[in-house]
Amino acid sequence: MKRTGLTLAQFILSVTHQLYFRTRDKIYRIYEDKPWLEISQEKLADELSKFQQTGEKYMMVYDYQIMNKLDYWDAHPEKITKDELDFWHIYTLITEEQYLHFINLIVS
């Protein structure tokens, strides 16, 4: 994504103040290149309420979205963009092994 000269990660961060990852029973606050912080449903509700009051934006990523994305990329490697792949990797939404797998698909 280079429409504005920003990478996908830069664009998402320019419009998003916080990223969260959610599984069926856990919620994490995501940080770039840092360990994720597990938070409670109550803490998430407090933070989202604050964001609603201040107009800040957030992004929620669900575990099934990651699996769908990986399946899609495996089926359609021509649709993988380096910017999107880097974003998923920077926030450790995919493993180093998965990242290298998809890099290899891009270059082959």
BAMI-969664 format. One record per residue (C-alpha): residue number from 1; residue in one letter; x, y, z. Coordinates in Angstrom, 1 decimal. Last residue first. Layout:
residues N
[node NUM,"A",[X,Y,Z]];
...
//
This chain:
residues 108
[node 108,"S",[9.5,-17.7,-6.7]];
[node 107,"V",[10.3,-14.4,-4.9]];
[node 106,"I",[6.8,-14.0,-3.3]];
[node 105,"L",[6.5,-17.7,-2.3]];
[node 104,"N",[9.9,-17.5,-0.6]];
[node 103,"I",[8.8,-14.4,1.3]];
[node 102,"F",[5.7,-16.4,2.3]];
[node 101,"H",[7.7,-19.3,3.8]];
[node 100,"L",[10.1,-16.8,5.5]];
[node 99,"Y",[7.2,-15.1,7.2]];
[node 98,"Q",[5.7,-18.4,8.3]];
[node 97,"E",[9.0,-19.5,9.8]];
[node 96,"E",[9.4,-16.2,11.6]];
[node 95,"T",[5.9,-16.6,13.0]];
[node 94,"I",[2.8,-14.7,12.0]];
[node 93,"L",[0.8,-12.2,14.1]];
[node 92,"T",[4.2,-11.2,15.5]];
[node 91,"Y",[3.4,-7.4,15.2]];
[node 90,"I",[6.3,-6.9,12.8]];
[node 89,"H",[5.4,-10.1,11.0]];
[node 88,"W",[1.8,-9.2,10.1]];
[node 87,"F",[3.0,-5.7,9.0]];
[node 86,"D",[5.9,-7.1,7.0]];
[node 85,"L",[3.5,-9.4,5.1]];
[node 84,"E",[1.2,-6.5,4.4]];
[node 83,"D",[4.0,-4.4,3.1]];
[node 82,"K",[5.6,-7.3,1.1]];
[node 81,"T",[2.3,-7.9,-0.7]];
[node 80,"I",[0.9,-11.4,-1.2]];
[node 79,"K",[-1.8,-11.6,-3.9]];
[node 78,"E",[0.5,-13.6,-6.3]];
[node 77,"P",[0.8,-16.3,-3.6]];
[node 76,"H",[-2.9,-17.1,-4.0]];
[node 75,"A",[-3.7,-20.5,-2.4]];
[node 74,"D",[-1.0,-20.2,0.3]];
[node 73,"W",[-1.9,-16.5,0.7]];
[node 72,"Y",[-5.5,-17.3,1.2]];
[node 71,"D",[-4.8,-20.1,3.8]];
[node 70,"L",[-2.5,-17.7,5.7]];
[node 69,"K",[-5.1,-15.0,5.6]];
[node 68,"N",[-7.9,-17.3,6.8]];
[node 67,"M",[-5.7,-18.6,9.7]];
[node 66,"I",[-4.9,-15.0,10.7]];
[node 65,"Q",[-8.5,-13.9,10.6]];
[node 64,"Y",[-9.5,-17.0,12.7]];
[node 63,"D",[-7.3,-15.7,15.5]];
[node 62,"Y",[-9.1,-12.3,15.6]];
[node 61,"V",[-7.5,-9.0,15.1]];
[node 60,"M",[-9.1,-5.9,16.7]];
[node 59,"M",[-7.9,-2.5,15.5]];
[node 58,"Y",[-8.2,0.7,17.5]];
[node 57,"K",[-9.1,4.3,16.8]];
[node 56,"E",[-9.1,7.3,19.2]];
[node 55,"G",[-12.3,9.4,19.2]];
[node 54,"T",[-11.7,10.4,22.8]];
[node 53,"Q",[-15.0,9.1,24.3]];
[node 52,"Q",[-15.1,6.0,22.1]];
[node 51,"F",[-11.4,5.3,22.8]];
[node 50,"K",[-12.1,5.5,26.5]];
[node 49,"S",[-14.9,3.0,26.2]];
[node 48,"L",[-12.7,0.8,24.2]];
[node 47,"E",[-10.0,0.9,27.0]];
[node 46,"D",[-12.5,0.2,29.7]];
[node 45,"A",[-14.1,-2.7,27.8]];
[node 44,"L",[-10.6,-4.1,27.1]];
[node 43,"K",[-9.8,-3.9,30.8]];
[node 42,"E",[-13.1,-5.7,31.7]];
[node 41,"Q",[-12.4,-8.5,29.2]];
[node 40,"S",[-9.0,-9.0,30.8]];
[node 39,"I",[-5.6,-8.2,29.4]];
[node 38,"E",[-2.7,-10.3,28.1]];
[node 37,"L",[0.2,-8.1,27.1]];
[node 36,"W",[2.0,-9.0,23.9]];
[node 35,"P",[5.7,-9.3,23.9]];
[node 34,"K",[7.5,-6.5,22.0]];
[node 33,"D",[8.4,-6.0,18.3]];
[node 32,"E",[5.4,-3.6,17.8]];
[node 31,"Y",[3.0,-3.9,20.6]];
[node 30,"I",[-0.2,-5.9,20.7]];
[node 29,"R",[-2.7,-5.8,23.6]];
[node 28,"Y",[-3.9,-9.3,24.1]];
[node 27,"I",[-7.3,-10.9,24.7]];
[node 26,"K",[-7.9,-14.5,25.7]];
[node 25,"D",[-10.8,-17.1,25.6]];
[node 24,"R",[-11.9,-17.4,22.0]];
[node 23,"T",[-8.9,-15.7,20.7]];
[node 22,"R",[-8.4,-11.9,20.4]];
[node 21,"F",[-5.5,-9.8,19.3]];
[node 20,"Y",[-5.6,-6.1,20.0]];
[node 19,"L",[-4.0,-3.1,18.3]];
[node 18,"Q",[-4.0,0.4,19.6]];
[node 17,"H",[-3.9,4.0,18.4]];
[node 16,"T",[-5.0,3.3,14.8]];
[node 15,"V",[-5.1,5.8,11.9]];
[node 14,"S",[-1.4,6.5,11.5]];
[node 13,"L",[-0.5,3.0,12.9]];
[node 12,"I",[-2.5,1.4,10.1]];
[node 11,"F",[-0.8,3.6,7.5]];
[node 10,"Q",[2.7,3.0,8.9]];
[node 9,"A",[2.1,-0.8,8.8]];
[node 8,"L",[0.7,-0.7,5.3]];
[node 7,"T",[3.7,1.3,4.1]];
[node 6,"L",[3.2,5.0,3.6]];
[node 5,"G",[3.8,7.0,0.4]];
[node 4,"T",[0.2,8.0,0.3]];
[node 3,"R",[-1.0,5.4,-2.1]];
[node 2,"K",[1.9,3.0,-1.3]];
[node 1,"M",[0.0,0.0,0.0]];
//
